Amino acid sequence: MKIYQKNLDEMKEIVSEYTQATVDMHIEKSVQDIIQKVIKDGDKALREYSQKFDGVDVSDFLVPETDLENAWQTLPENLKNSLLLAKKNITSFHELEKSNGFVDASTPGIIRGQKVIPLKRVGLYIPGGTAAYPSTILMNAIPAKIAGVEEIVMVTPPQKEGINQAVLAAAKLAGIDAVYQVGGAQAIAALAFGTETIKPVDKIVGPGNIFVATAKKQVFGQVAIDMVAGPSEIGILADDSACANELAADLLSQAEHDKRARAMLVTNSLQLAKNVANEIEIQLEKLPRKKIAQAAIEDRSFIAVMENITDMFSLMNTIAPEHLEIQFNDPMEYLGLIKNAGSVFLGRYASEPLGDYVAGPNHVLPTGGTARFSSPLGVYDFVKRTQFIQFSKAALKADVAAITTLARTEGLEAHARAIEARF
Amino acid sequence: MKIYQKNLDEMKEIVSEYTQATVDMHIEKSVQDIIQKVIKDGDKALREYSQKFDGVDVSDFLVPETDLENAWQTLPENLKNSLLLAKKNITSFHELEKSNGFVDASTPGIIRGQKVIPLKRVGLYIPGGTAAYPSTILMNAIPAKIAGVEEIVMVTPPQKEGINQAVLAAAKLAGIDAVYQVGGAQAIAALAFGTETIKPVDKIVGPGNIFVATAKKQVFGQVAIDMVAGPSEIGILADDSACANELAADLLSQAEHDKRARAMLVTNSLQLAKNVANEIEIQLEKLPRKKIAQAAIEDRSFIAVMENITDMFSLMNTIAPEHLEIQFNDPMEYLGLIKNAGSVFLGRYASEPLGDYVAGPNHVLPTGGTARFSSPLGVYDFVKRTQFIQFSKAALKADVAAITTLARTEGLEAHARAIEARF
């Protein structure tokens, strides 16, 4: 693993190169064609693409409710209990995210307020194959349920050997209303525009490959989307009190996700940096997903040794990592220095995978530096707000001069006349 | 103005045709080229495009702070007072939108929480020419200020005769930190990627033409954006207690914005429908922006006469209008029936232009049916959330089995090992 010993400005330059996004126009065009064909041909297009991309002839996209029920009933007991614990903690955390509207009646004759209203229909994309993550179903569906969404449908690619049982069981546990076996950009198009079988939704959430991500970006505006997710990332801030083998294990836990994943350690201890780099080599050898993790570590990861704690935090705020561990003896003291991060893990026992599964906070997090402006997925993603006002005649009268002055300044005479029509 | 007397399903079909969005690939490509050139050539590209599209040679993009100060000082007194009133009411409303994070320490050994952190830098696009709207500057900048954004910069197209004085004055009043005279897709590219003069921002907000809207959509992901705004809309729900001349005036107030604006009256009174259509004809004749309003009324607007109040609300929720007036005698009674609308105006004296200027709620609202899933611009648009957790050794130990079971089910061995490395 690369170890840099540079000053802050040099390091900021280096990390900016790591975060360059690229747009592949070939993929953009393919996805656009797929979306247009689904709009035009509906289910027929979905069948053709399922045959072409997944190699599966799908007669009925809807997975029978009994399949979900059976998957849950036959799930191994330890997995059942793990999912139940995850559900309990995700629920208790996200309950705290609920927000209410307000009413302001402080001025006589004037009522102003805001309502919070749940979205009606939400679509959840869940990848198939080896990247089948039941935990992700809970992380997406539970906040939507808490928000009060009426209907949550899930799409997932058809598989020759049938859909992963743990995925179906998690869908049952999460209270998904319908599962459709369709994947890729065609599934996103179906959720956005609807087909004979799949009704259009108001928002699409969930992870996916580059085709899914590109399709989500293209249908944004027609429907809402959660985010355009990139490869996973972990940043660790540590001083010499941290254990090198634990840090190495945490860095590798994100590196194993994807060859393009990023693991970044920022420390003020050269000795720790060397020990972690060494531990990474040792632990890598014994990993089942060694090939993936190694590529991520070699091509996309680094250790930066900084002169002081101020520079460490400044660099990490520039990186704005998806996951951020603070591995100091007194981690809570440093929370106030974090400006940009999706989820923060404080101290030795808040190892990143704890947050992936059972701690309760969401694991759908902003990647690629977007924690600068984006939040973890939450209950607030599944509601919208509506303002309202009611004015008495006297209250409106008091504002006539201001309204008509502004309207006429902006060249909008009909605006002024609408107010004057009342008097 | 068209009057429909159809059943609910037929009307829903008709309104779905009104809301079809179209993508112009020629514009998409032009905008892409502009963005790439700004990334590559920075200020030089901005100068070339300003010359080409605005016909202005710009030597210095930054508008001197003294120009803003002078514009405010020399503003007519009535306009100053109108802007001050707007600022006061926008501020008092948006203060109510502030949200706090939370901490949950209900389980011994476990701390879980969420911080709310303001965005650091925000960019505001303000159109030039005849569509210079000082009110929009207040509506965008005040929520950002309340959220705690450190720096708000504004871009607006260069004008041969100099930038509109009311716009500069409003920028001063709103506390904009810097105004740059650059417009179009090139300005959006500069805000997203930065140039020698303009530092990149975290979020871009504000209205614009199709080039600006397309550019915002294309840079989404690199930065956050508020929304891809379409033409303005007004929906009115009214029974026979409403005054036809007032409804006509309100419908025209939105129709005068844009030839593609939509004005929609849904009522259960055929007599009211006829009276309003008649009033529209009369009032149109005397409007300065008659040509624009007439096109919007004839091509994009309608009156629907429904059988009952249930159908009226069902149709309006399908339309999901940007602005919605409820012109009944007891409007507040019906607020609970509204599922999809940007801003709701209750009763005779809540004429839509009141909300455009001084009532206080935001006038940046979801258009084109996106009120199904989008909210008015608010303080919540200028913050992001960050989760955090801290666990004791015992608390983590209690979760080891669940975490490692889930990690191994998902094929993520390094995740399991990171937890086990602690024990």
Interface residues (C-beta under 8 A of the other chain):
Chain A: A21 N78 L79 N81 S82 L83 L85 A86 S92 F93 L96 E97 S99 F102 D104 I110 I111 R112 Q114 K115 I117 L119 K120 T130 A132 Y133 P134 S135 A166 D202 K203 K217 F220 G221 Q222 V223 A224 V228 C243 N245 E246 A249 D250 L252 S253 A255 E256 H257 Q283 L287 P288 R289 A293 P331 M332 L335 I338 K339 N340 A341 G342 S343 V344 F345 L346 G347 R348 Y349 A350 S351 E352 P353 L354 G355 D356 Y357 V358 A359 G360 P361 N362 P366 G368 T370 A371 R372 F373 S374 S375 P376 G378 Y380 K384 R385 T386 Q387 F388 I389 Q390 F391 S392 K393 A395 L396 D399 A401 A402 I403 T405 L406 A407 T409 E410 G411 L412 E413 A414 H415 A416 R417 A418 I419 A421 R422
Chain B: A21 N78 L79 N81 S82 L83 L85 A86 S92 F93 L96 E97 S99 F102 D104 I110 I111 R112 Q114 K115 I117 L119 K120 T130 A132 Y133 P134 S135 A166 D202 K203 K217 F220 G221 Q222 V223 A224 V228 C243 N245 E246 A249 D250 L252 S253 A255 E256 H257 Q283 L287 P288 R289 A293 P331 M332 L335 I338 K339 N340 A341 G342 S343 V344 F345 L346 G347 R348 Y349 A350 S351 E352 P353 L354 G355 D356 Y357 V358 A359 G360 P361 N362 P366 G368 T370 A371 R372 F373 S374 S375 P376 G378 Y380 K384 R385 T386 Q387 F388 I389 Q390 F391 S392 K393 A395 L396 D399 A401 A402 I403 T405 L406 A407 T409 E410 G411 L412 E413 A414 H415 A416 R417 A418 I419 A421 R422
